[in-house]
Amino acid sequence: DFDIAGQYDAMIPDAECLKIVHEILSELELGDFRIKVNDRRILDGMFAVCGVPDDKFRTICSTVDKLDKV
């Protein structure tokens, strides 16, 4: 159990949680592992950089979400 207290930029606490989970799993020496992150803000940023128009956003998000299930 851990807590993050204080005021930070929006994604800093999320990144800190991922770091802690990574440290714990690495220390347990369970073998290779993958941490998957599903955050709409990351997709928003990626699509903005790629120039995806707003009217295509939902369609592309739906397609990306299905990729992991294929």
CHARMM internal coordinates of N, CA and C (Angstrom, degrees):
IC EDIT
DIST 1 N 1 CA 1.4481
DIST 1 CA 1 C 1.5273
ANGL 1 N 1 CA 1 C 108.04
DIST 1 C 2 N 1.3274
ANGL 1 CA 1 C 2 N 116.59
DIHE 1 N 1 CA 1 C 2 N 135.70
DIST 2 N 2 CA 1.4506
ANGL 1 C 2 N 2 CA 120.31
DIHE 1 CA 1 C 2 N 2 CA 176.19
DIST 2 CA 2 C 1.5230
ANGL 2 N 2 CA 2 C 109.12
DIHE 1 C 2 N 2 CA 2 C -148.40
DIST 2 C 3 N 1.2964
ANGL 2 CA 2 C 3 N 115.35
DIHE 2 N 2 CA 2 C 3 N 155.86
DIST 3 N 3 CA 1.4546
ANGL 2 C 3 N 3 CA 121.96
DIHE 2 CA 2 C 3 N 3 CA 179.67
DIST 3 CA 3 C 1.5166
ANGL 3 N 3 CA 3 C 108.85
DIHE 2 C 3 N 3 CA 3 C -127.56
DIST 3 C 4 N 1.3096
ANGL 3 CA 3 C 4 N 115.43
DIHE 3 N 3 CA 3 C 4 N 148.19
DIST 4 N 4 CA 1.4554
ANGL 3 C 4 N 4 CA 121.20
DIHE 3 CA 3 C 4 N 4 CA 172.79
DIST 4 CA 4 C 1.5186
ANGL 4 N 4 CA 4 C 106.18
DIHE 3 C 4 N 4 CA 4 C -118.11
DIST 4 C 5 N 1.3230
ANGL 4 CA 4 C 5 N 116.04
DIHE 4 N 4 CA 4 C 5 N 119.34
DIST 5 N 5 CA 1.4599
ANGL 4 C 5 N 5 CA 120.92
DIHE 4 CA 4 C 5 N 5 CA -176.68
DIST 5 CA 5 C 1.5223
ANGL 5 N 5 CA 5 C 109.39
DIHE 4 C 5 N 5 CA 5 C -114.80
DIST 5 C 6 N 1.3085
ANGL 5 CA 5 C 6 N 115.72
DIHE 5 N 5 CA 5 C 6 N 150.17
DIST 6 N 6 CA 1.4562
ANGL 5 C 6 N 6 CA 120.39
DIHE 5 CA 5 C 6 N 6 CA 176.63
DIST 6 CA 6 C 1.5103
ANGL 6 N 6 CA 6 C 111.32
DIHE 5 C 6 N 6 CA 6 C 115.57
DIST 6 C 7 N 1.3023
ANGL 6 CA 6 C 7 N 115.96
DIHE 6 N 6 CA 6 C 7 N -175.25
DIST 7 N 7 CA 1.4592
ANGL 6 C 7 N 7 CA 122.06
DIHE 6 CA 6 C 7 N 7 CA 179.48
DIST 7 CA 7 C 1.5130
ANGL 7 N 7 CA 7 C 108.86
DIHE 6 C 7 N 7 CA 7 C -112.36
DIST 7 C 8 N 1.3246
ANGL 7 CA 7 C 8 N 115.65
DIHE 7 N 7 CA 7 C 8 N 127.12
DIST 8 N 8 CA 1.4580
ANGL 7 C 8 N 8 CA 122.08
DIHE 7 CA 7 C 8 N 8 CA -176.77
DIST 8 CA 8 C 1.5190
ANGL 8 N 8 CA 8 C 109.42
DIHE 7 C 8 N 8 CA 8 C -136.97
DIST 8 C 9 N 1.3154
ANGL 8 CA 8 C 9 N 116.71
DIHE 8 N 8 CA 8 C 9 N 165.07
DIST 9 N 9 CA 1.4563
ANGL 8 C 9 N 9 CA 120.34
DIHE 8 CA 8 C 9 N 9 CA 170.32
DIST 9 CA 9 C 1.5288
ANGL 9 N 9 CA 9 C 107.83
DIHE 8 C 9 N 9 CA 9 C -57.74
DIST 9 C 10 N 1.3067
ANGL 9 CA 9 C 10 N 115.79
DIHE 9 N 9 CA 9 C 10 N 157.64
DIST 10 N 10 CA 1.4686
ANGL 9 C 10 N 10 CA 121.82
DIHE 9 CA 9 C 10 N 10 CA -169.44
DIST 10 CA 10 C 1.5249
ANGL 10 N 10 CA 10 C 115.48
DIHE 9 C 10 N 10 CA 10 C -50.24
DIST 10 C 11 N 1.3123
ANGL 10 CA 10 C 11 N 119.69
DIHE 10 N 10 CA 10 C 11 N -43.35
DIST 11 N 11 CA 1.4616
ANGL 10 C 11 N 11 CA 120.07
DIHE 10 CA 10 C 11 N 11 CA -171.88
DIST 11 CA 11 C 1.5268
ANGL 11 N 11 CA 11 C 113.93
DIHE 10 C 11 N 11 CA 11 C -101.90
DIST 11 C 12 N 1.3073
ANGL 11 CA 11 C 12 N 119.28
DIHE 11 N 11 CA 11 C 12 N -1.94
DIST 12 N 12 CA 1.4641
ANGL 11 C 12 N 12 CA 121.97
DIHE 11 CA 11 C 12 N 12 CA -178.90
DIST 12 CA 12 C 1.5319
ANGL 12 N 12 CA 12 C 111.66
DIHE 11 C 12 N 12 CA 12 C -60.92
DIST 12 C 13 N 1.3273
ANGL 12 CA 12 C 13 N 120.23
DIHE 12 N 12 CA 12 C 13 N -48.44
DIST 13 N 13 CA 1.4752
ANGL 12 C 13 N 13 CA 119.40
DIHE 12 CA 12 C 13 N 13 CA 178.14
DIST 13 CA 13 C 1.5336
ANGL 13 N 13 CA 13 C 112.70
DIHE 12 C 13 N 13 CA 13 C -61.90
DIST 13 C 14 N 1.3240
ANGL 13 CA 13 C 14 N 117.39
DIHE 13 N 13 CA 13 C 14 N -36.55
DIST 14 N 14 CA 1.4639
ANGL 13 C 14 N 14 CA 120.27
DIHE 13 CA 13 C 14 N 14 CA 177.58
DIST 14 CA 14 C 1.5289
ANGL 14 N 14 CA 14 C 110.58
DIHE 13 C 14 N 14 CA 14 C -62.27
DIST 14 C 15 N 1.3189
ANGL 14 CA 14 C 15 N 116.10
DIHE 14 N 14 CA 14 C 15 N -44.55
DIST 15 N 15 CA 1.4594
ANGL 14 C 15 N 15 CA 120.54
DIHE 14 CA 14 C 15 N 15 CA 179.46
DIST 15 CA 15 C 1.5314
ANGL 15 N 15 CA 15 C 110.83
DIHE 14 C 15 N 15 CA 15 C -64.60
DIST 15 C 16 N 1.3137
ANGL 15 CA 15 C 16 N 116.81
DIHE 15 N 15 CA 15 C 16 N -38.74
DIST 16 N 16 CA 1.4710
ANGL 15 C 16 N 16 CA 120.80
DIHE 15 CA 15 C 16 N 16 CA 178.53
DIST 16 CA 16 C 1.5320
ANGL 16 N 16 CA 16 C 110.51
DIHE 15 C 16 N 16 CA 16 C -63.84
DIST 16 C 17 N 1.3237
ANGL 16 CA 16 C 17 N 117.15
DIHE 16 N 16 CA 16 C 17 N -40.33
DIST 17 N 17 CA 1.4770
ANGL 16 C 17 N 17 CA 120.36
DIHE 16 CA 16 C 17 N 17 CA 177.38
DIST 17 CA 17 C 1.5238
ANGL 17 N 17 CA 17 C 110.66
DIHE 16 C 17 N 17 CA 17 C -62.40
DIST 17 C 18 N 1.3221
ANGL 17 CA 17 C 18 N 117.41
DIHE 17 N 17 CA 17 C 18 N -43.13
DIST 18 N 18 CA 1.4659
ANGL 17 C 18 N 18 CA 120.58
DIHE 17 CA 17 C 18 N 18 CA 177.65
DIST 18 CA 18 C 1.5192
ANGL 18 N 18 CA 18 C 111.21
DIHE 17 C 18 N 18 CA 18 C -61.44
DIST 18 C 19 N 1.3251
ANGL 18 CA 18 C 19 N 115.93
DIHE 18 N 18 CA 18 C 19 N -40.57
DIST 19 N 19 CA 1.4660
ANGL 18 C 19 N 19 CA 120.66
DIHE 18 CA 18 C 19 N 19 CA 178.71
DIST 19 CA 19 C 1.5274
ANGL 19 N 19 CA 19 C 110.68
DIHE 18 C 19 N 19 CA 19 C -61.44
DIST 19 C 20 N 1.3137
ANGL 19 CA 19 C 20 N 117.09
DIHE 19 N 19 CA 19 C 20 N -43.69
DIST 20 N 20 CA 1.4657
ANGL 19 C 20 N 20 CA 121.62
DIHE 19 CA 19 C 20 N 20 CA -179.58
DIST 20 CA 20 C 1.5264
ANGL 20 N 20 CA 20 C 110.73
DIHE 19 C 20 N 20 CA 20 C -65.21
DIST 20 C 21 N 1.3283
ANGL 20 CA 20 C 21 N 116.52
DIHE 20 N 20 CA 20 C 21 N -44.66
DIST 21 N 21 CA 1.4666
ANGL 20 C 21 N 21 CA 119.82
DIHE 20 CA 20 C 21 N 21 CA 177.92
DIST 21 CA 21 C 1.5248
ANGL 21 N 21 CA 21 C 110.34
DIHE 20 C 21 N 21 CA 21 C -60.44
DIST 21 C 22 N 1.3241
ANGL 21 CA 21 C 22 N 116.87
DIHE 21 N 21 CA 21 C 22 N -42.68
DIST 22 N 22 CA 1.4679
ANGL 21 C 22 N 22 CA 121.04
DIHE 21 CA 21 C 22 N 22 CA 178.47
DIST 22 CA 22 C 1.5295
ANGL 22 N 22 CA 22 C 111.06
DIHE 21 C 22 N 22 CA 22 C -60.99
DIST 22 C 23 N 1.3162
ANGL 22 CA 22 C 23 N 116.66
DIHE 22 N 22 CA 22 C 23 N -45.26
DIST 23 N 23 CA 1.4648
ANGL 22 C 23 N 23 CA 120.69
DIHE 22 CA 22 C 23 N 23 CA 179.48
DIST 23 CA 23 C 1.5281
ANGL 23 N 23 CA 23 C 111.40
DIHE 22 C 23 N 23 CA 23 C -61.30
DIST 23 C 24 N 1.3174
ANGL 23 CA 23 C 24 N 116.87
DIHE 23 N 23 CA 23 C 24 N -42.96
DIST 24 N 24 CA 1.4667
ANGL 23 C 24 N 24 CA 120.83
DIHE 23 CA 23 C 24 N 24 CA -179.13
DIST 24 CA 24 C 1.5250
ANGL 24 N 24 CA 24 C 110.72
DIHE 23 C 24 N 24 CA 24 C -65.00
DIST 24 C 25 N 1.3315
ANGL 24 CA 24 C 25 N 116.52
DIHE 24 N 24 CA 24 C 25 N -49.58
DIST 25 N 25 CA 1.4651
ANGL 24 C 25 N 25 CA 119.34
DIHE 24 CA 24 C 25 N 25 CA -178.76
DIST 25 CA 25 C 1.5221
ANGL 25 N 25 CA 25 C 111.73
DIHE 24 C 25 N 25 CA 25 C -64.21
DIST 25 C 26 N 1.3123
ANGL 25 CA 25 C 26 N 117.37
DIHE 25 N 25 CA 25 C 26 N -37.26
DIST 26 N 26 CA 1.4685
ANGL 25 C 26 N 26 CA 120.71
DIHE 25 CA 25 C 26 N 26 CA 177.80
DIST 26 CA 26 C 1.5198
ANGL 26 N 26 CA 26 C 110.98
DIHE 25 C 26 N 26 CA 26 C -64.69
DIST 26 C 27 N 1.3181
ANGL 26 CA 26 C 27 N 116.76
DIHE 26 N 26 CA 26 C 27 N -43.19
DIST 27 N 27 CA 1.4646
ANGL 26 C 27 N 27 CA 121.49
DIHE 26 CA 26 C 27 N 27 CA -179.21
DIST 27 CA 27 C 1.5287
ANGL 27 N 27 CA 27 C 111.81
DIHE 26 C 27 N 27 CA 27 C -65.32
DIST 27 C 28 N 1.3231
ANGL 27 CA 27 C 28 N 117.60
DIHE 27 N 27 CA 27 C 28 N -31.37
DIST 28 N 28 CA 1.4597
ANGL 27 C 28 N 28 CA 121.55
DIHE 27 CA 27 C 28 N 28 CA 179.57
DIST 28 CA 28 C 1.5303
ANGL 28 N 28 CA 28 C 112.88
DIHE 27 C 28 N 28 CA 28 C -74.53
DIST 28 C 29 N 1.3361
ANGL 28 CA 28 C 29 N 116.13
DIHE 28 N 28 CA 28 C 29 N -11.80
DIST 29 N 29 CA 1.4681
ANGL 28 C 29 N 29 CA 121.85
DIHE 28 CA 28 C 29 N 29 CA 178.17
DIST 29 CA 29 C 1.5252
ANGL 29 N 29 CA 29 C 111.84
DIHE 28 C 29 N 29 CA 29 C 50.55
DIST 29 C 30 N 1.3183
ANGL 29 CA 29 C 30 N 116.09
DIHE 29 N 29 CA 29 C 30 N 51.23
DIST 30 N 30 CA 1.4607
ANGL 29 C 30 N 30 CA 121.70
DIHE 29 CA 29 C 30 N 30 CA 179.35
DIST 30 CA 30 C 1.5254
ANGL 30 N 30 CA 30 C 112.56
DIHE 29 C 30 N 30 CA 30 C -84.38
DIST 30 C 31 N 1.2925
ANGL 30 CA 30 C 31 N 117.29
DIHE 30 N 30 CA 30 C 31 N -3.80
DIST 31 N 31 CA 1.4624
ANGL 30 C 31 N 31 CA 121.59
DIHE 30 CA 30 C 31 N 31 CA -175.65
DIST 31 CA 31 C 1.5152
ANGL 31 N 31 CA 31 C 109.83
DIHE 30 C 31 N 31 CA 31 C 104.94
DIST 31 C 32 N 1.3192
ANGL 31 CA 31 C 32 N 114.16
DIHE 31 N 31 CA 31 C 32 N -169.49
DIST 32 N 32 CA 1.4633
ANGL 31 C 32 N 32 CA 119.15
DIHE 31 CA 31 C 32 N 32 CA -179.28
DIST 32 CA 32 C 1.5251
ANGL 32 N 32 CA 32 C 110.44
DIHE 31 C 32 N 32 CA 32 C -64.86
DIST 32 C 33 N 1.2979
ANGL 32 CA 32 C 33 N 115.87
DIHE 32 N 32 CA 32 C 33 N 144.05
DIST 33 N 33 CA 1.4595
ANGL 32 C 33 N 33 CA 121.18
DIHE 32 CA 32 C 33 N 33 CA 177.11
DIST 33 CA 33 C 1.5169
ANGL 33 N 33 CA 33 C 108.82
DIHE 32 C 33 N 33 CA 33 C -147.13
DIST 33 C 34 N 1.3075
ANGL 33 CA 33 C 34 N 115.02
DIHE 33 N 33 CA 33 C 34 N 161.69
DIST 34 N 34 CA 1.4551
ANGL 33 C 34 N 34 CA 121.56
DIHE 33 CA 33 C 34 N 34 CA 179.18
DIST 34 CA 34 C 1.5226
ANGL 34 N 34 CA 34 C 108.02
DIHE 33 C 34 N 34 CA 34 C -131.84
DIST 34 C 35 N 1.3034
ANGL 34 CA 34 C 35 N 116.37
DIHE 34 N 34 CA 34 C 35 N 131.00
DIST 35 N 35 CA 1.4575
ANGL 34 C 35 N 35 CA 121.79
DIHE 34 CA 34 C 35 N 35 CA 174.98
DIST 35 CA 35 C 1.5236
ANGL 35 N 35 CA 35 C 106.86
DIHE 34 C 35 N 35 CA 35 C -103.12
DIST 35 C 36 N 1.3130
ANGL 35 CA 35 C 36 N 116.14
DIHE 35 N 35 CA 35 C 36 N 119.75
DIST 36 N 36 CA 1.4620
ANGL 35 C 36 N 36 CA 120.50
DIHE 35 CA 35 C 36 N 36 CA -179.95
DIST 36 CA 36 C 1.5239
ANGL 36 N 36 CA 36 C 109.03
DIHE 35 C 36 N 36 CA 36 C -102.15
DIST 36 C 37 N 1.3135
ANGL 36 CA 36 C 37 N 115.30
DIHE 36 N 36 CA 36 C 37 N 137.31
DIST 37 N 37 CA 1.4580
ANGL 36 C 37 N 37 CA 121.47
DIHE 36 CA 36 C 37 N 37 CA -179.45
DIST 37 CA 37 C 1.5205
ANGL 37 N 37 CA 37 C 108.66
DIHE 36 C 37 N 37 CA 37 C -115.92
DIST 37 C 38 N 1.3192
ANGL 37 CA 37 C 38 N 115.46
DIHE 37 N 37 CA 37 C 38 N 127.74
DIST 38 N 38 CA 1.4495
ANGL 37 C 38 N 38 CA 121.15
DIHE 37 CA 37 C 38 N 38 CA 177.00
DIST 38 CA 38 C 1.5265
ANGL 38 N 38 CA 38 C 106.94
DIHE 37 C 38 N 38 CA 38 C -121.66
DIST 38 C 39 N 1.3136
ANGL 38 CA 38 C 39 N 115.92
DIHE 38 N 38 CA 38 C 39 N 100.87
DIST 39 N 39 CA 1.4580
ANGL 38 C 39 N 39 CA 120.74
DIHE 38 CA 38 C 39 N 39 CA -176.84
DIST 39 CA 39 C 1.5256
ANGL 39 N 39 CA 39 C 108.74
DIHE 38 C 39 N 39 CA 39 C -139.44
DIST 39 C 40 N 1.2959
ANGL 39 CA 39 C 40 N 116.02
DIHE 39 N 39 CA 39 C 40 N 120.47
DIST 40 N 40 CA 1.4590
ANGL 39 C 40 N 40 CA 121.51
DIHE 39 CA 39 C 40 N 40 CA -177.01
DIST 40 CA 40 C 1.5261
ANGL 40 N 40 CA 40 C 111.57
DIHE 39 C 40 N 40 CA 40 C -58.17
DIST 40 C 41 N 1.3266
ANGL 40 CA 40 C 41 N 117.89
DIHE 40 N 40 CA 40 C 41 N -31.90
DIST 41 N 41 CA 1.4702
ANGL 40 C 41 N 41 CA 120.29
DIHE 40 CA 40 C 41 N 41 CA -179.66
DIST 41 CA 41 C 1.5280
ANGL 41 N 41 CA 41 C 111.21
DIHE 40 C 41 N 41 CA 41 C -64.04
DIST 41 C 42 N 1.3358
ANGL 41 CA 41 C 42 N 116.60
DIHE 41 N 41 CA 41 C 42 N -35.41
DIST 42 N 42 CA 1.4688
ANGL 41 C 42 N 42 CA 119.57
DIHE 41 CA 41 C 42 N 42 CA 178.16
DIST 42 CA 42 C 1.5235
ANGL 42 N 42 CA 42 C 109.54
DIHE 41 C 42 N 42 CA 42 C -67.36
DIST 42 C 43 N 1.3355
ANGL 42 CA 42 C 43 N 116.28
DIHE 42 N 42 CA 42 C 43 N -45.43
DIST 43 N 43 CA 1.4699
ANGL 42 C 43 N 43 CA 119.59
DIHE 42 CA 42 C 43 N 43 CA 177.40
DIST 43 CA 43 C 1.5283
ANGL 43 N 43 CA 43 C 111.11
DIHE 42 C 43 N 43 CA 43 C -60.71
DIST 43 C 44 N 1.3207
ANGL 43 CA 43 C 44 N 116.65
DIHE 43 N 43 CA 43 C 44 N -43.78
DIST 44 N 44 CA 1.4706
ANGL 43 C 44 N 44 CA 120.32
DIHE 43 CA 43 C 44 N 44 CA 178.46
DIST 44 CA 44 C 1.5265
ANGL 44 N 44 CA 44 C 110.39
DIHE 43 C 44 N 44 CA 44 C -53.98
DIST 44 C 45 N 1.3227
ANGL 44 CA 44 C 45 N 116.14
DIHE 44 N 44 CA 44 C 45 N -47.99
DIST 45 N 45 CA 1.4618
ANGL 44 C 45 N 45 CA 121.09
DIHE 44 CA 44 C 45 N 45 CA -178.97
DIST 45 CA 45 C 1.5226
ANGL 45 N 45 CA 45 C 112.39
DIHE 44 C 45 N 45 CA 45 C -64.28
DIST 45 C 46 N 1.3305
ANGL 45 CA 45 C 46 N 116.22
DIHE 45 N 45 CA 45 C 46 N -43.28
DIST 46 N 46 CA 1.4712
ANGL 45 C 46 N 46 CA 119.84
DIHE 45 CA 45 C 46 N 46 CA 179.42
DIST 46 CA 46 C 1.5264
ANGL 46 N 46 CA 46 C 111.17
DIHE 45 C 46 N 46 CA 46 C -63.31
DIST 46 C 47 N 1.3285
ANGL 46 CA 46 C 47 N 116.01
DIHE 46 N 46 CA 46 C 47 N -44.70
DIST 47 N 47 CA 1.4574
ANGL 46 C 47 N 47 CA 119.55
DIHE 46 CA 46 C 47 N 47 CA -179.02
DIST 47 CA 47 C 1.5231
ANGL 47 N 47 CA 47 C 111.41
DIHE 46 C 47 N 47 CA 47 C -67.49
DIST 47 C 48 N 1.3240
ANGL 47 CA 47 C 48 N 117.50
DIHE 47 N 47 CA 47 C 48 N -36.10
DIST 48 N 48 CA 1.4677
ANGL 47 C 48 N 48 CA 120.67
DIHE 47 CA 47 C 48 N 48 CA 178.25
DIST 48 CA 48 C 1.5295
ANGL 48 N 48 CA 48 C 110.12
DIHE 47 C 48 N 48 CA 48 C -63.36
DIST 48 C 49 N 1.3305
ANGL 48 CA 48 C 49 N 116.40
DIHE 48 N 48 CA 48 C 49 N -44.26
DIST 49 N 49 CA 1.4643
ANGL 48 C 49 N 49 CA 120.71
DIHE 48 CA 48 C 49 N 49 CA 179.40
DIST 49 CA 49 C 1.5279
ANGL 49 N 49 CA 49 C 110.75
DIHE 48 C 49 N 49 CA 49 C -63.37
DIST 49 C 50 N 1.3243
ANGL 49 CA 49 C 50 N 116.43
DIHE 49 N 49 CA 49 C 50 N -34.91
DIST 50 N 50 CA 1.4670
ANGL 49 C 50 N 50 CA 121.36
DIHE 49 CA 49 C 50 N 50 CA -179.44
DIST 50 CA 50 C 1.5277
ANGL 50 N 50 CA 50 C 112.88
DIHE 49 C 50 N 50 CA 50 C -81.79
DIST 50 C 51 N 1.3335
ANGL 50 CA 50 C 51 N 117.31
DIHE 50 N 50 CA 50 C 51 N -5.89
DIST 51 N 51 CA 1.4522
ANGL 50 C 51 N 51 CA 120.51
DIHE 50 CA 50 C 51 N 51 CA 177.59
DIST 51 CA 51 C 1.5237
ANGL 51 N 51 CA 51 C 114.62
DIHE 50 C 51 N 51 CA 51 C 78.52
DIST 51 C 52 N 1.3218
ANGL 51 CA 51 C 52 N 117.42
DIHE 51 N 51 CA 51 C 52 N 25.90
DIST 52 N 52 CA 1.4650
ANGL 51 C 52 N 52 CA 120.99
DIHE 51 CA 51 C 52 N 52 CA 178.93
DIST 52 CA 52 C 1.5302
ANGL 52 N 52 CA 52 C 109.10
DIHE 51 C 52 N 52 CA 52 C -68.92
DIST 52 C 53 N 1.3324
ANGL 52 CA 52 C 53 N 117.36
DIHE 52 N 52 CA 52 C 53 N 125.80
DIST 53 N 53 CA 1.4644
ANGL 52 C 53 N 53 CA 119.70
DIHE 52 CA 52 C 53 N 53 CA 178.70
DIST 53 CA 53 C 1.5263
ANGL 53 N 53 CA 53 C 111.42
DIHE 52 C 53 N 53 CA 53 C -70.16
DIST 53 C 54 N 1.3278
ANGL 53 CA 53 C 54 N 116.25
DIHE 53 N 53 CA 53 C 54 N 150.16
DIST 54 N 54 CA 1.4677
ANGL 53 C 54 N 54 CA 121.31
DIHE 53 CA 53 C 54 N 54 CA -177.40
DIST 54 CA 54 C 1.5212
ANGL 54 N 54 CA 54 C 113.17
DIHE 53 C 54 N 54 CA 54 C -55.47
DIST 54 C 55 N 1.3359
ANGL 54 CA 54 C 55 N 117.25
DIHE 54 N 54 CA 54 C 55 N -37.01
DIST 55 N 55 CA 1.4604
ANGL 54 C 55 N 55 CA 119.47
DIHE 54 CA 54 C 55 N 55 CA -177.04
DIST 55 CA 55 C 1.5294
ANGL 55 N 55 CA 55 C 113.13
DIHE 54 C 55 N 55 CA 55 C -70.80
DIST 55 C 56 N 1.3120
ANGL 55 CA 55 C 56 N 118.18
DIHE 55 N 55 CA 55 C 56 N -13.93
DIST 56 N 56 CA 1.4752
ANGL 55 C 56 N 56 CA 122.54
DIHE 55 CA 55 C 56 N 56 CA 178.34
DIST 56 CA 56 C 1.5262
ANGL 56 N 56 CA 56 C 112.30
DIHE 55 C 56 N 56 CA 56 C -101.42
DIST 56 C 57 N 1.3241
ANGL 56 CA 56 C 57 N 115.90
DIHE 56 N 56 CA 56 C 57 N -6.80
DIST 57 N 57 CA 1.4681
ANGL 56 C 57 N 57 CA 120.47
DIHE 56 CA 56 C 57 N 57 CA -173.49
DIST 57 CA 57 C 1.5319
ANGL 57 N 57 CA 57 C 112.51
DIHE 56 C 57 N 57 CA 57 C -56.44
DIST 57 C 58 N 1.3261
ANGL 57 CA 57 C 58 N 117.55
DIHE 57 N 57 CA 57 C 58 N -50.86
DIST 58 N 58 CA 1.4789
ANGL 57 C 58 N 58 CA 121.12
DIHE 57 CA 57 C 58 N 58 CA -177.40
DIST 58 CA 58 C 1.5173
ANGL 58 N 58 CA 58 C 112.16
DIHE 57 C 58 N 58 CA 58 C -60.56
DIST 58 C 59 N 1.3133
ANGL 58 CA 58 C 59 N 116.79
DIHE 58 N 58 CA 58 C 59 N -44.05
DIST 59 N 59 CA 1.4640
ANGL 58 C 59 N 59 CA 121.37
DIHE 58 CA 58 C 59 N 59 CA -179.25
DIST 59 CA 59 C 1.5153
ANGL 59 N 59 CA 59 C 110.76
DIHE 58 C 59 N 59 CA 59 C -61.93
DIST 59 C 60 N 1.3254
ANGL 59 CA 59 C 60 N 116.17
DIHE 59 N 59 CA 59 C 60 N -44.81
DIST 60 N 60 CA 1.4593
ANGL 59 C 60 N 60 CA 120.27
DIHE 59 CA 59 C 60 N 60 CA -178.22
DIST 60 CA 60 C 1.5294
ANGL 60 N 60 CA 60 C 110.22
DIHE 59 C 60 N 60 CA 60 C -69.21
DIST 60 C 61 N 1.3248
ANGL 60 CA 60 C 61 N 118.18
DIHE 60 N 60 CA 60 C 61 N -40.17
DIST 61 N 61 CA 1.4693
ANGL 60 C 61 N 61 CA 121.00
DIHE 60 CA 60 C 61 N 61 CA 177.40
DIST 61 CA 61 C 1.5187
ANGL 61 N 61 CA 61 C 110.61
DIHE 60 C 61 N 61 CA 61 C -59.53
DIST 61 C 62 N 1.2983
ANGL 61 CA 61 C 62 N 116.78
DIHE 61 N 61 CA 61 C 62 N -44.17
DIST 62 N 62 CA 1.4566
ANGL 61 C 62 N 62 CA 121.42
DIHE 61 CA 61 C 62 N 62 CA 179.44
DIST 62 CA 62 C 1.5132
ANGL 62 N 62 CA 62 C 110.80
DIHE 61 C 62 N 62 CA 62 C -60.88
DIST 62 C 63 N 1.3147
ANGL 62 CA 62 C 63 N 116.84
DIHE 62 N 62 CA 62 C 63 N -42.21
DIST 63 N 63 CA 1.4704
ANGL 62 C 63 N 63 CA 121.64
DIHE 62 CA 62 C 63 N 63 CA 179.51
DIST 63 CA 63 C 1.5245
ANGL 63 N 63 CA 63 C 110.41
DIHE 62 C 63 N 63 CA 63 C -65.52
DIST 63 C 64 N 1.3116
ANGL 63 CA 63 C 64 N 117.24
DIHE 63 N 63 CA 63 C 64 N -44.96
DIST 64 N 64 CA 1.4687
ANGL 63 C 64 N 64 CA 121.01
DIHE 63 CA 63 C 64 N 64 CA 179.70
DIST 64 CA 64 C 1.5268
ANGL 64 N 64 CA 64 C 110.58
DIHE 63 C 64 N 64 CA 64 C -62.22
DIST 64 C 65 N 1.3324
ANGL 64 CA 64 C 65 N 117.14
DIHE 64 N 64 CA 64 C 65 N -41.78
DIST 65 N 65 CA 1.4586
ANGL 64 C 65 N 65 CA 120.79
DIHE 64 CA 64 C 65 N 65 CA 178.92
DIST 65 CA 65 C 1.5224
ANGL 65 N 65 CA 65 C 112.27
DIHE 64 C 65 N 65 CA 65 C -60.99
DIST 65 C 66 N 1.3219
ANGL 65 CA 65 C 66 N 117.03
DIHE 65 N 65 CA 65 C 66 N -32.12
DIST 66 N 66 CA 1.4655
ANGL 65 C 66 N 66 CA 121.44
DIHE 65 CA 65 C 66 N 66 CA -178.78
DIST 66 CA 66 C 1.5226
ANGL 66 N 66 CA 66 C 112.65
DIHE 65 C 66 N 66 CA 66 C -79.36
DIST 66 C 67 N 1.3271
ANGL 66 CA 66 C 67 N 118.09
DIHE 66 N 66 CA 66 C 67 N -20.29
DIST 67 N 67 CA 1.4653
ANGL 66 C 67 N 67 CA 121.04
DIHE 66 CA 66 C 67 N 67 CA -177.32
DIST 67 CA 67 C 1.5250
ANGL 67 N 67 CA 67 C 112.87
DIHE 66 C 67 N 67 CA 67 C -55.85
DIST 67 C 68 N 1.3133
ANGL 67 CA 67 C 68 N 116.95
DIHE 67 N 67 CA 67 C 68 N -41.03
DIST 68 N 68 CA 1.4593
ANGL 67 C 68 N 68 CA 120.27
DIHE 67 CA 67 C 68 N 68 CA -177.34
DIST 68 CA 68 C 1.5294
ANGL 68 N 68 CA 68 C 111.69
DIHE 67 C 68 N 68 CA 68 C -69.72
DIST 68 C 69 N 1.3181
ANGL 68 CA 68 C 69 N 116.89
DIHE 68 N 68 CA 68 C 69 N -21.11
DIST 69 N 69 CA 1.4666
ANGL 68 C 69 N 69 CA 121.08
DIHE 68 CA 68 C 69 N 69 CA -177.73
DIST 69 CA 69 C 1.5154
ANGL 69 N 69 CA 69 C 112.14
DIHE 68 C 69 N 69 CA 69 C -88.05
DIST 69 C 70 N 1.3378
ANGL 69 CA 69 C 70 N 116.84
DIHE 69 N 69 CA 69 C 70 N -13.44
DIST 70 N 70 CA 1.4659
ANGL 69 C 70 N 70 CA 120.68
DIHE 69 CA 69 C 70 N 70 CA -177.74
DIST 70 CA 70 C 1.5172
ANGL 70 N 70 CA 70 C 109.75
DIHE 69 C 70 N 70 CA 70 C -73.85
END
COOR INIT
IC SEED 1 N 1 CA 1 C
IC BUILD
